[in-house]
Amino acid sequence: MLVIALLAEGAQAQVQAAPTPGAPHPADTTSTSEQPAGDIVVTGSRIPRAGFDTLQPAQTVSSQLLADRSPVNVADTLNELSAFGTPGSNNTGQQSSANVGQQFVNLYNLGSQRSLVLVNGRRFVSGNAPTPPGTFGGAPSGQEVDLNTIPVGLIDRVEVLSVGGAPIYGADAIAGTVNIILKDKFKGVIVEGQYGISRYGDGESYVGRAVAGTNFAEDRGNITTTVEYTKQGGLTYLDRPKTLPYATFQPSDACKALGYGACYVPNATVPSIFPGGIPASNAGLANAGSPTYPNAIHNAAGQVVAFGPDGNLNPVNLGVQNNGLVFGSGGDGDNLAGQSQFVAPISRILFGTLGHYDVTDHVRAYFETEFAHSEATLLAAQPSYQSAFFASQKGAGPIQFTTANPFLTAQARSVLNAAGAGTFYLSRANLDIAPQSTENTNTTYRVVAGLKGDFAIAGRKVNWDASFNYGRSENGITYYDINQENFANAIDAVRDVTGKIVCRVTLTPPAAPAGGQPYSVTACQPLNLFGSGAPSAAAVNFVTAKDFAKSVLTQRDWQLNGNASPFDLWAGPVQLALGFEYREESGQYDVDAFAAAGLGRNAPSSNVAGRYNSTEFSGEAKIPLVSPAMGWRFLHSLELDGAFRRIDNSRAGGSNVYTFGGKIAPIADIEFRGNFTHSVRAPSIGELFLPTTNTQSFAQDPCDPNFIGANSTRGANCTAVFRTLGTNLSSFKSGVVNASVLGTTGGNQELLNERADAWTAGFVTRPRFVRGLTLALDWIEIRLKDPITSLTLTQVMDACYDSGSFPNNYCNLFQRNGAGQVTGFSTPLINAGAQSFAGAQLDMTYRFQIGDLPFIHHGGDYGSLTFDVNGFYTKTHTYTILGVTTPTLGNIGDPKMRFNISTRYRKGPGMLYLQYRHISSGAQDVTLQSSSQQILGVGAYSQFNGSVSYDITSKITAQMVINNIFNQSPPPYAISLNAGAALGTYNYFGQSFVFKLKVGL
């Protein structure tokens, strides 16, 4: 993995180098953030150091890079760095109903819950609501910070530290630490406005922000404030039909003849489900997995019929059948492309204020406040269904009707009677009933207050900092469900004595309970399901329930930190830091009465509530053994560093985390460094306290022909199971591959800490003979033990069938029926298995004045150039469950290599920036054999981005950004191989433009 490691002040990977000497950027002249002189406290240490001086690989995203890229959200720029993997949640894909529009970063692809995000070196309240898992995915149940809540205009820089942060900041920094540093001592006013749009005229975005700051009390104090508003338009797959086709891989006779288990099926539809409804002679699938549709109703001409918008039974286009249970190609069946979102529409407003006042020359009072409110919508999702696929879910199976139903047209009744279907079963996609959208509102409050200062003991300076941090995150989810009791009454329609169609319960109500007839009887509206758009508005309103759920997360954090140099060694002062932290985390998730009673199609939902606290003590030491002042000829400097932290978590128990290492520079031009770190991640509120709840899941069934060939052990175990079932394995096609099944999952109050051991080794060189060049290269290895996971159904099944100890306990976590189809599962959260990761991280920055080059005529102003190269090469990435180790390196979203190359040219009022990004090839699953599927992976992907700006006056700058300059399409088939990872890896938005105006006042 080629990542970036900027260890020197001014070496900032892909990430920006410090401003090039020369004329300042005019629009920034009123907004310079005063940088402290001398030593500063950097991410990963409480000891003041010179520049960004760390043992571990580190990156800095500067405010200049944020200006060059002009993102709507800081996460958009972080996700472009080579060290970051597929986001846990972002505005493009990877969303559940609880995380719409949220932004969680994922350092090293170890899981977003293992990247600790700080603001000004302090924790920030999580935005990841402790909700029951989303039906079709979403973020893990960690304590991720939603980067939507951080105003971009207030950011001075972002420091990213690989591993090593746990002894300084506590739990959760297994992969690393992302520390967002806000502007301090800001003076002046900046107002910015930007507008973005794709080349297709959609996906519009608007950003308006203002930052203002001033000193007061003869410069003893400063206050800086910002307001920021953003709005992003949403998109679905239908907005990008060329790059986001809904396609899949399915088995067929023709495919088998080609020697593959599954072949590409373009324009995939579900031919056993129609939006207007398809009748069948029994409660099974209309096609029963056969192109002859043996269960469907046929007209006199032998054609399969379904209900049209006019309510008649019309011949339908069945598309191309693939001998599969679920998908065909083309035709009139349910088209999932219109039910799939890839950009969430979101609007947000943010306020932030920072201030400080020097009470004395040795005591400073400071505060921070943040407020963020966002509203996001899940534009499209799959509807409720009536289908044999979902027969295990309450009310979701095919509906039995007779030809006496008054909503049937005379033509439809005639066709049914002619086919001998006086009783029939209707399967349909209920797109015209409950809305498929979900609305999310997120509100975050945060206040920090503290005192810091210094005093002297025996002539030695002691620095101290005491602070309190309170944060609260509220998440409201409005979603829609079918009121199953109302639905059951509404579909049972009859005619009254006047010939009017009414509900049967209206004509002949049941015996009234003590409190009188319920609303489901007194207000019943008959529901017509025969044809798309057939339900009346009154009936839709009667059967649709609008639900609301709310989650609240709170954080209280007290810290006391100090550092000093108590004595000197021969090489210089020994520096020590001590710290104490007490933190309380609490959360709750409350559902409305409808969901609590289970009146919809899901099982009753329970409220979630829980809390824990953590008491922590830390210490850190920096010990110089050789210093440059000693003048040793072959050893320029040598330093040892170490840190220790004791964590006592009221739920997970006690843990010791620590890091130790050192740096050695034989000469001034190069420094070698390395460290070892032991870290932990504590269980989150959601992981501890989630109740057992229903969830839906697909799975790559190991016994399906697409996947059975992965290894010989799997094949043998599947054969044994199907022999016991008395089912023919050779003709088996698993439904769970393409149709989700109902299962259960939940939290676990007995969860323990995750544990990780990591080490890094590398070097940084700043050769004196090449002025302005900094290059860093580091090796990183992380071994994660006992990760907290709700095993996916695929993982459970793989652990069952790929193990030599078959059958094992994992085989008891799912069930098959007599036909071999998976009918249920249970995946509670547990500490299980391991994860292993290793790779190399590279960063190079070269900054110079063109006029200083030896072949350029000196004396002229030719401008300045900055080159940045950063990359990550992954050597190993594996998951181990029940002794079975599965590699993921090389899968889509987990590439072997990512790298970025960028250059910035500035001369006078003009600036030109160009960026090249490259991602190596990816597979659906690197463990699959070549014969299992027609297409197993995709090739490498590259993209160019750029921007140009011009200072119209000393206070006004105009800028244009072009993303994906050449409109490079994502690799073909990637979205069909792994949609979630592909959306988080490649650019499906297409070429886009941002126009920005910045005014300094």
N, C-alpha and C positions, 0 to 999 in steps of 0.2 A: 504494500500500500504506500503510495507516495503521498504523504500528507505534507504539512507545512510546519515549520517550526521556527518562528521568528524569535530569536532569543536576544537580539540586540535592539536597543531603542532605535527605531527607524527601520527595522527589518520587518516588514509586515506583509505577509504573504497574500497574494491574490486578494488579498488583504493588502492594505496600502502601506507603502513606505511613508515615513514621516515627510512633511512638506519639503519639497526641493528648495534649496536656498535660491534666493532670487526675489523677484517681485511677488508680493502677496496676491492672493486671489481677491480682486477688488470687492466682490460682494461679501467676502468674509471679514473684511477689515474691521467691521463693527461687532464681530461675534467671536473673536478669538477667545478660546478658553485658556486661562492662564495656567501654564504647566508648572508644577512645583520644581524648584531648583534642587539639585543634589539627589539624595536617595529618596525613593518612593516605596510604598507598600504595593507589591504586585500580586496578581492572582496566584494562589497556592502558597502564600507565606504571610506571616504576621510581622516579619522582620523587614525593616526598610532595606532596599537593595538598589543598586545602580542600574537604572533602566529596567527592561523586562528580562531580568536575570533569573532564570529558573533551571532546576535540574531536569525537568521533564520537557518533552516537545511542547511548543506553545505557538499559538497563532494570534494575530491581532487584526481585527477588522476595523479599519479606521473610518472616521466620519467622511474622509475623502472618497473611500470606496463606496460608502453608502450614497454619496452624492453622485458618483459616476454611474451607479446602477439604478438609482432612484426607485427603490422598491416600495411597494405599498406597506410591507411589513418586514421587519429586520430578519425574520426567519427565511424570507426569500433569498437574501444574500448569504446567510449562513449555510443554507442547503446547497448553494453552489460550490462551497468549499469541498475539497476532495475527501476530507476526513468524515464528512457527514453522510449517512446512509438514507434509506427510505424513511421519510418522516413518520413518526407515530401517528400524527394527525396533521393534515395541512389543508389548504383551501382547494387543492386539486386531488380528489380521490381520498382514500383512506379515511372515510368519515362514517360514523354511526350516527344515529339520531341524537345521541348525547354529546357529540363532539363536532357538530356542523360548523365549519369555518374556523375551528381552533387550530393553533400552530404549535406542535410539539417537535423539537429537534431530536435527532437520533445519532449521537456520536459513535462512530465505528460500527454502526449496525448492530450494536449489542442490545438495542431496545431503548426507546425514548425514556422509560422509567429509570434508566441507569445513567442518565446525563443530568447532572445537578446544575440548575440555572440560578444565578445570583444576580442581584442588582446592587452595585456599589459594595460588593463583598458580603452582602447579607442575603439571607433567604427571602424568597418571595412566595406568597401563598399560591398553592396549586389551583389550577383551573380545570383539572380533570375530575369531573363530577363522579362521586361514588355511586354510580347507577348500575343496575343489572346490565350485563353485557348486551350490546346491540345485536339484533337478530342476524345481521349480515356483516359483522365485523366492527371495527372501531379501535380506539387506542387501548393499550393495556391499562390495568387498574393501578397505575402508579401515582406519583405526586408531581406530575409534569407541570411546568409553568407554561401558561398560554402566552406566547410572545405577541399575540394581538394586543395585549394590555400594556405594551411598552411603546411610548411615543418615539418614533424614529428621529424627530427633530431635536430631541433632548439627548440623544446618544452621542457621547464623545468618542467612544471606541468600544469594541467587544473583545475581551481576552478569552481565548480558549486554551485550557490547560489539559493535556493528556494525563490520565490517571493522577495519582499523587495528591488530590485535593481532600481526600477523606480525613487525614489527621488534622487538617486546618479547619474544615467546614463541617465534618461529620458524615452521616450516612448519605448514600445515594450517588456518590461521585465515583462509581466503579469504572465507567468509561472515561469520565473526565468532568471538567467544570467549565461552564460557560458563564463568564462574569461580564455583565453589561455595565459599563462605566458611564454615568451621566455627566453632562457638562457642569462644571463647577466654576465659580467666579466669572460667570458669563456677563459680558457688558454689551449693551446695544439691543437692537431689535432686528429680527429677520422674519420676513413673511414669504411663504412659498405657496405656489399653486401649481398643480400638475394634472394633466389629463392623459389617459391611456386608452388605446383602442387597438383591436387586432386588424389585420389586413382585410378581414372578412366583414368589418364593420360592426362587430359585436364584442362582448366581453369588456365593455367600457369600465374605466376606473377613474375616480376623482379623488384628489388629495388636496387638502388645504391645511396649512399649519402656520403657526406663529410662535416664535421664541423670543422672549424679552428678559433682560437681566440688567441689574444696576447695583453698584456699590453704594453704601451709605455709612454714616457715622465716621467720616474721614477714612473710608476704606476698611474699617474694622468689620463691616458686615457686607453680605451680598444676598440678593434674592433673585432667583431665576424661575421663570414660569413658562409653561407652554400650553397651547391648545391645539388639538389635531383632529381633523375629521376626514374619514376615508369612506369610499363607497366602491364596491366591486360588483359588476354584473355577473350573473350566473349563466352556465352553459350545460347542456346535456349532450349525450352521444350524438343525437340527431343534428347538432350544430356542426359536427365534424364527421360527416358520413364516410369520408375517404380514409381518415386516419383512425377513426373509432368505429369500425364496423362491429356489429354484434355477431361474432363468429365463434366457433368452438371446434373441438376435435372429437369425432365420434367413430365408433366401429361400423363397418358395413361389409357386405359380401364383396363388393368391388375393392374395398380397401384391403381386405384379407387376401384377395388375389394378388395385390401388389406387394404383399409381404409385411404389411404394417398392422398393428393392433388398432390404430385409429388414424383417420385422415381429416384434413381440414374441411370444415363445413362453413362456407360463407353465408352471410345473411341468415343467420340461425334464427329459427322460430320454433315455437312449441306447438306441434300439429295436433296435440290431443286437447288443447285448450284454445278457445276462441273468445275474443272480447264480447261477442254477442251471445255466446253459448253454443255448445254442440251437444246434441242429445245422443244417448247411448242406450243400449238394451239392458245394461246392467251397471253396477256401481264401479266397474273397473275403468281403465283408460279406453277411450274411443278407438284408438289404434291398436291397443294391446301389444305394442311393440312391433306391429306388422304393417307393411305398406298396403295391405288389403283392408285395413280397418274393420276387423271382424265384429267389433262391438258397436260400431257406428250405425246410424240410421241411413239407409240408402233409398233414393227415390226410384220411380219405376224404370228409369234408365240405368239404374245401378250406380248412380253417383252418390258420393258422400255429401250429406247436406248439413248445414248449420244455420242458425238464426241470423238473418240480416237485419239491418236497421229498421226495415218495415215490418218486422215480426214474422215474415214468411221464412220457410225452410228452403234455402237456395243452395244449389251446387256450389262447392267451394274449391278454391285452388289449394291443393294439398302440398304444393311445392315438391321438392325432391326428397324422397324418403331415404333414410339411412339405416334401416333395420334397428334403430335405436329406440329406447323407451321414451326419450325426452325430446331430442332436437331433430328437426328436419332443416332443409334449406329453402328459403323463400316461402311463397304461399301466403294464405290468409290467417295462419295461426298466430298466437300471441307473440308479438314482436317486442323483445325486451330492450331494444335500443332506446325506445322512448321512455323507458323506466329506469334509465341509468344516468346519473349526474356525474360531471367531472369537474366543474367549478361551482362552488357555492356562492350565491349572492350574499353579500354581507355589508353592513354599514356599521361604523363604530365612531365614537367620539371619546377623546382622551384628554385629561387635564393632568398636569404635573407641576409640582413646585418644589424647589430645593432652596434652602437658605442656611446661612450660618452667621454667627456674631461672636467676635472675640471679646468675651467678658473681661478678660485680662490678657496680658501678654502671654499667659501660660494656660489659659482655659478658653475653649471655644464651645459654644452651644450650636447645635445643628438640627435640622429637621428635613424630612422628605414627605411629600404626600403624593399619592397617585390615585386617580379615579379613571375607570374605563368602563364603557357600556357599549355592547355590541348586539346586533340583531342579525341573525343568519337564518337561511332557509334551506332545507333539503328539498330541492325543486322536484325531484323525481325519484321514485322508488317503486318496487314491485307492489302491486295491490294485494288485497285479500283475494283468495281463490276459492273456487269450488272445483276440486279435482281429487282423484284417487291418490295423487302424489301426497296430499296433505290430509288424508283421511284420519290420521291419528290426532290432528288438531281439532279442537272443539268447533263444530259447525262448518268446517272447511272442506268436507267431502262432497261428492256429487249430490245434488238434490233430487229426490224422487218426486215426480209429478205424474199426473194422469191427464188424459186428453179432455177431461172434464174441466180443466182449468180455464176460467173465463177469459184470460188474457191471450190465449192462443187464437191466432187468426184461423179462418175457415180453411185456408190453404195449408197451414201447418198441421192442423188437426187431421186433414185428409191424408197428408203424406204419412203421418205417424200411424194412423189407423191402417193404411194400406200396407205398411211395413209390419203390422202386427204388434205395434208398440203402444198399446193402450196405456201402459205404464212405462215411463222412460226416466232416465237419469241425466241431469244437466250438469255439464262442466263448463265453467266460464271464468274469465278474468274480470273481476269486479272493478274495472277502471272507472265506471260511471257511478259508483256508490261513494264509499269513504274516500276523501282526498288522500293522495299519496304523499303530500308534503308534510314536513315537520318544521316548526318554527322554534328557534332557540334564542333566548336572551341571556346574556352574560354580563354581570355587573361585578366589578372588582374595586375594593377600597384597600388602601394601604397607607399606614402612617409610621414613620420612623422618627424617634426623638432621641437625642443623646448629648453627652458631653465628652470632650476629649481634651487632652492637654499634656503637659510635661512638668516634671519637677526634678530636682537634683538631690542625690544622696551621695555623700562623700565625693562630691565633685563630678559625679557621673549622672548623665541625663536618663530619666525614666519616662517613657511615653505610655499613656494610658487612654483607653477609650471604653466608655460605658454607654450602652444603647438599649432601647426597647423598640420592638418591631411588632406591629399588629396588622394582620391582613385578613380580609374576608372576601370570599368569592361566592357569588350566587348565580345559579344556573337554572333557568326556567325552560321547560320543554313542553310545547303544545303539540299534541299529536292526535291522530284520528283512529278510531276503531269502530268495529261494527257491534252494536248492541245486540247480542245474540238472542235474547228473549224477544225483543221487538222484531228482529229479523225473522225468527221462526213464526211469529204471528202474521207478519206482513206477507210472507210468501204463500200462506194458506188462504187463497182468495176464492170467494164465491160471489154469486149474484143475489141481491136481496129481491123482495117482491116487486120492486119497481124496475128491475133489470140493471140496477147500478152495481158495479163491482165494489165489494167491500171485503174486509177481513172476516174470516169465519167467526173470530171471537167477538166481532161487532154484532153479527147476526145472532149468534148463540153463545153469549159470554159464559165462562165457567162460573162455578159457585164463588161468590165474593168472599174474600177473607174478612176478618174482623174489622180491619181498617178501611174496607171498601175496595173497589176494583183498582188495580194498579194502572199506571200510565200506559203500560204495554197493552192494555185492553181498551181503556177509554179513548186513547188518542190514536189507535192503530190506523195506519194508512196502507192500503194494498200495494204490493211491490211487484212490478212486472219485470222479469228477468229475460224475456224472450226478445233479444236484439240489443245491440249496442245503443245506448242512449234511451232505452225504453223506460227505465225507472222515472217516475214523476218526481218533481222537486219536493213535493210534500212527503213522498215515500222515502226519498233519500234522506231528508231531514229527520224523519222518524227513526230510521235504522242506524244513523250515524251518531257516534258519540265523540264529542270533543273532549279529550282528556288533558290534564295538566299535571306535571310533576315538577318538583322543585328540590334542588340540592343546595346545600350550604357547606362550605369549607372555611374553617377559621384557623389562624395561626397566631400564636403569641410567642415571642422569642426575646429573652433577656440575655445580653452578652456583656462580659467584662474582659477586656484584653489589655495586655501590657507587654512592653519589650524594653530591653536595656542591654548595655554592655557592662557586665559587672567587673570584668578584669581583662587584661591584655595578655596575649602570648607573644612569642618572638616575632610572629608574622602579622600581628595586628590584634584588634579587639575581638574577643569572643562575644557573640550576640545571642541573647536568649529571649524567648517570648513565652508567656504563660497566658492561658485563657480559661474562662468558665462560661458555660452556656446552659440555659434551661429553656426548653422549648415544649410548648403544648400544641398538639394538633387535634382537631376535632372535626367531625363531619356528620351530615345527616342527609337522607334522601326521603322525601315524603311524596306519596302518591295520593291521588284524589280517591273519593269513596267508590267511584265506578271501578277503578283498577284494583283497589283493595278487595272488593267483593268478587272480582273475577267475572264481571258481567259482560265482558267482551269475549274475544276468541282466545285470549291468553289465560293462563291460570292466575289465581289471585296473586297480586304483588304485595310485598311487605315493605314497610318503612325500614330504612337503614339508619342507624345512629351508633356512634362510637367515638372513642377518644383514646389518646395515649400521651405520655409525656416522656421526655428524654433529658437526663441530666448528664452533662459532659464536661470533662476537664482535659486540657490540652497543654502540651509543651513543645517547644521547637528550639533548635540550636543550630548555629552556623559557626564553624570552627576553622579559622584560617591556619594552615600549616606552612605555606610558602606564599609570600606576597611579591609583587613586582619590585617593591622598594628594597627587597633583600639583594637584588641584583644577581641572582644565580644565573649562570650562563645557559644551562640546559634545562632549567625548570623555572618557567615564568611565574606560575601560581599553582597552588594546591589547596583545596578546601573540602571539608567534610560537612555534610548537612544531615539532619535527622529531625523527625517530628513524631509525637505520640499523642494518642487521644483515647481516653476511656469513655465509653458510651454505656449508660445504663438506661435501657428502654423499658418502660413499664409493661410492655407486651412481649417484646422479643428477647428481653433479658440483657445481660451484660456482654460487651464486646470490647476488645482492644484493637485499635487500628493504628498503623504506624507506617512510616517511610524512612528510608535511610539511603544515602548515596554520597556522591562527591563529584568534584570537577577538577580536572588537571589540564594545565596548559603548558606544554613544553616550551613554546615560544608565544609571543604576543599574538601571532596570526591565527592560531588554532587552539580550540579548547575541546577536550573530551569530557563527556558527562555520562552519568548513569545512576539509576536508582532502583530500589525494590519497594513495593507498596503492598500492604495488606489492607483491604477495604471491605466494607459491608454495605448492604442496602436493607433498610428496615421495611417490614410489611406496611403498606399504605392503609388508610382508613377503609377504602373499598375492598382491598384484599382481605382484610380482617373480618369485616362485618357484613358483607353482602349476604343476603338470605339466599337460600336455595330457590332458584327461579328457572323458568323455562327458557330455552334458547334454541335457535335453529342452526343447523350446520350442514354444509356440504362435506364431502370427503373424497380423497383419492383412495378408493377401496383397493387394498392390496390384491384382492382376488378378482378384480375387474381385468379384462384382457388388456387394457391400457397399461396396467401397472404390475401385473403378476410376474412379468419377466425380470424384475429388478434384481432378484437373486434366487438361487436354487432353494434356499431355506423357505422362503416365502411360498414358492410354488408347492413344495411338499406339504407345508402346513395347511394351505388352502385346500389342497386335494383331500387331506384327511378330514377337514371340517365338512366339505360338501359330500363326501362319502357317507358321513354320519347323518347328514340331512336328507340323503337320498336324492340329491339334485345333481344334474349334469353340469359340471364346472365348465366344460368346453363351450357350451352355448350360453353361459351366464353373462348378463350385462347388468352392472350394478346401477340402480336408480339413484343412489346417494351421490354419485359423481356429478349429476346435473340437477337434482331436486333435493332440497334440504329436508332433513328429518328433525323431529322434535326430540329434544333432550333436556337435561338439567345441568345447571352449574351453580356455584355459590362460593361464598367466602369461607375462611377457616381461621378461627381465633387461636389456633395452635401453631400457626405459621412461625417459622424462625427466620432470622436474618439470612439473606444471601451473603456468601463470602467470596472474595476474589483475591487472588495473588497476581501481581503484575510487575513486570520489570521493563525498563527502557535503557538503551545504551546508544550513544551517538556522539556527534561532534558538531561544532559550529566554527566556521572559519571566516575571518575578515582579513583577507590578505592585504598587507600594506602596499604591495605593488599593483593592486587593482583597486583604486579608491572607489568607494561606494558599493562594493560587492559584499554581500553576506550570503553564505550558503550553510544550511543545516541539514543533516541527515541523521535519522534516528530509527532504531529498531524497537518495536513495541510488542510485548506478549502479555496477554491477559487470560487467566484461567478462572472461570466463574464456576462456583460450586453451589449446589442446592438452589438453583434459581426458582423463584416463585412463578408458577405457571398454571394456567388452566389449559391442560393439554388439549390440543385440537383433536377432533375426532380422527383425523388422518394420523396424527402422532400416536394416539392410543392404538389404532389398528395396526400401524407399522410395528409398534412395540410388541404387540401380540404375535403377529405372523412372522416377524423377522428374527425372533429370538430362538435360540437353541433349546431354551427351557419352556417349550410349548406343551400344553397351554399354561399360561401364567395369570397373575392377578389382573393384568390389563385386559385380558380376554373377557373378564367379567364386567367391564365397563361399557359394553355395547351388546346389542341383541340382534339376531337375525331370525327371520321367519322361515317357514319350511321351504320357501323358494330361494332362500339365501339372501333376501333383501334386508338391509339394515333397517330396523324399525324403531330404535331408541338408543340412547347413550347417556352417560353421566360423566362429567368432567369437572370435578371440584378442584379448587385451587390447592396445590400442594407444593412442598419443596421437593424437587426431583431433578436428577440428572446433572448435567454440566454443559458448559459452553466454552469452547477454546478458540482463541483468536490470536493471530500473529501477522505482522507486516512491517513494512518500512515506510517512513514518512520523510518527504523531501520538501525543502523550500529554498528558493533562491530569489534574492532581490538585488538588482543592479541599477543604481541611480547615478546619473552623471549629467554634466552640462556638455552639450554637443561641442561647444567652443573649446572645451578642454581636451578633446581628442587630438592625438599627435598629427594627424593628417589634415586637420582643419585649420584654416587661417585664424590665428588668435586675434583677439581684440573685438570681434563682432559678437552680437547676441544672436545665437542660432537656436536658442531655446534649450529645454531640458528633456531628457528621456528617462523613463523608469520602466524596467522590465521585471515582471514577477513570474515565477514558475513555482507551482506547487502541485504535488501529486501524492497519491497513495497507492502502494502496491500491497495487496493482501496475499499472504503466503498460505494461511490456514484459517478456516472458519468452519467449525463443526458443532453439532449438538449431539449430546449423548443422553439417551433415555433407556433405562433398564439394561444397561450394558451395550445397547445398540448405538453405534456412532454414525451419524448421518452428516455428510458434508453439504454445505450450502454455498460454498465459494464457487463462483461461476454462474450462479442462478441470476435471473433478472432481479435487479435491486441489490445484488451482492457481487459486484464485478471484481475481477482480479485487479483491475487498474482503473483509476480515474486521475486525470491531470488537467490543470488549467494553465494557460499561458496568457499573460496580458501585458500590454504596453500602454504607456501614457506619454503623450507629447504635449508640452506646454511652451508657448512662446507669446509673450505679451498678453493680450486679452483673450487669446484663443487656446482651447484645449481639445485634444483628440484622444479618445480611449478606445482600445480594441481588445477583446477577450476571445480566446479560443478554449472551448471545453471539449474533453474527450472521455468517453466511457467505453470500456472494453465489452466484448460480446457477452451475451447472457443466455442461459438455458431455462426452460421451465423447471426442470429438476435434473441435476447433474447425475443422479443415480439411475436414471432411466436408460435402458438399452436402446440401441439404434432402431431395432425392429418394433419397439413399442408404439411409436408414433411417427407419422409422416414428417412432421417438422418438430424438432426438439428445442430449437433455440433461435436466436437472432444474432446478427452481426454487430460490430461496433457502431457507436453513434458519436457524431461530432456536431458542434454548433458554434457559430460566431455571434457575438454580441458586441455592441459598440455604442459610443455616445460622443457627441460634439457639443461644446459650449462656447459661448462668446460673451465677454463682458461689454455690454452695450454702453454702460457708464461705470463709474467707480462704485456705484451702488446697485446696479441692475445686471443680472446675468440671465441669459436665455440658454436653454439646453434642449437637445433632442436625443432621445435614447432609442436605439433599434435593437430589439431582442430577436434572436434567430434571423440574422440578416438575410440569409439565403433561403429562408422558409424551409429548412431541412425537416423532412417528415421523420417521425419516429420509425424505428425498425419495423418492417411489416411483421405481422403475427404476434408481436410482443403483447398487445392488449388481449389477445385470445389465449396466450400461454399463461400469463399471470397479470390480471388486470390491476390489482392493487399495487403491486411492485412497479409495474410499467408506468402507471399514472404518477407515481412518486419519483420516477427516474428520468423519464424522457419528456420532451416538450410537445404536448398535444394541443397547446393553445395556438401554435403557429406564429408566424411573424407578427410582431406587434410594435407599436410606437408609443413613446411617452414624450409629451411636450411639457416643458417646465419653465416657470419664470420665478426667479429668486430676487428679492429686493431687500437690501440692507438699509435700515433707517437710522 
